[in-house]
Amino acid sequence: MREMVRAMNEGDTAAVADEHPARPDASLAGQFAARPEATQGARAHPHHRGNAGSWAAVTMIIIGFALGAFALPTHSIVLWIATGAALVVGGILALCFRIMDQVH
């Protein structure tokens, strides 16, 4: 009730009449009309492939998380140390190869 009073005071006729505002066209043609860059193909936004250093950084971070997944239930100190080392090395590689500059 308060929302209707607020809407009447603000002059929102759609809220007063219990009408919903018009929604954008959800069809495929409507989506392409709303985003013209989607129909321009690969030239609209050039794709930047990651270099080998970026892949090495991501691989080290994934290995670190996998080692941590094994270290947690086994309570292995050696695996925890390897987990930490892999994550630190992966993070340093990520910073050195500036992988966040490749985000698009």
C-alpha positions, 0 to 999 in steps of 0.5 A: 500500500505504501508503494502505491501511495509513493508511486502516486506522489511521484506520478508513476502511473504504471505502479498505480494501475498495477501494470508492469513496465515494458520488458525488453524483447527476449527473443534472439532478434531482440537481443541482437538489436539490443547488442549490435556488437554481437552481430559484428563477429570476431572483429568487434572485440579482438581476442587476446590469447594468453601467452605461455607465461600466463598459462604456466601461472594458471597451471601452477595455481590449479596444481596448488589447489589440487595439492591442497585438496589432497593435503586437507584430508590426509593432514600431510605437512609435506603436501601443505608446503607444496600447496603453499609453494605452488600457489606462491609461485603461480601468483608470482608468475601471474604478476610477472606476466601481467595476466590481468592485462589480458582480460577482455 
